[in-house]
Amino acid sequence: MFKNRSKVLFVCAIFATAYIIYLMYNFLGSMMSEDSAEVVGGAIATALVTPHMVIMGLGAIFSWLGFFLRKSWAALVGAILYSVGALVFMLYAVLCIPMIILGFVGYVNQKKLTTEK
């Protein structure tokens, strides 16, 4: 399964997918309350975090594409999207730092693996 594929990029894609699931569960689940004030607050919070969720989700998709298709450019796009996602919502930037580092390291590893063939 890992022949000519970056293991670091695989770990990065798993982290990003878990992070997206956490964001969706945390923010979209807050709008399922019985209290109308809590629903309004959850909707406002979700509206603020939605650009971050979308960008990080696209980064996860590109990381998986880079891993499965063995394309270093897709891994690079994913790492750049993680960086942009961290800038879009600075409160969660600390949670994005491991994905940013792993994304760029995975890009370099994938590039080395594809040029060695």
Secondary structure, DSSP 8 states (H G I E B T S, - for coil): --TTS-HHHHHHHHHHHHHHHHHIIIIIGGGS-S-HHHHHHHHHHHHHHHHHHHHHHHHHHHHHHHHHHT-HHHHHHHHHHHHHHHHHSGGGHHHHHHHHHHHHHHHHHHHHHHHH-
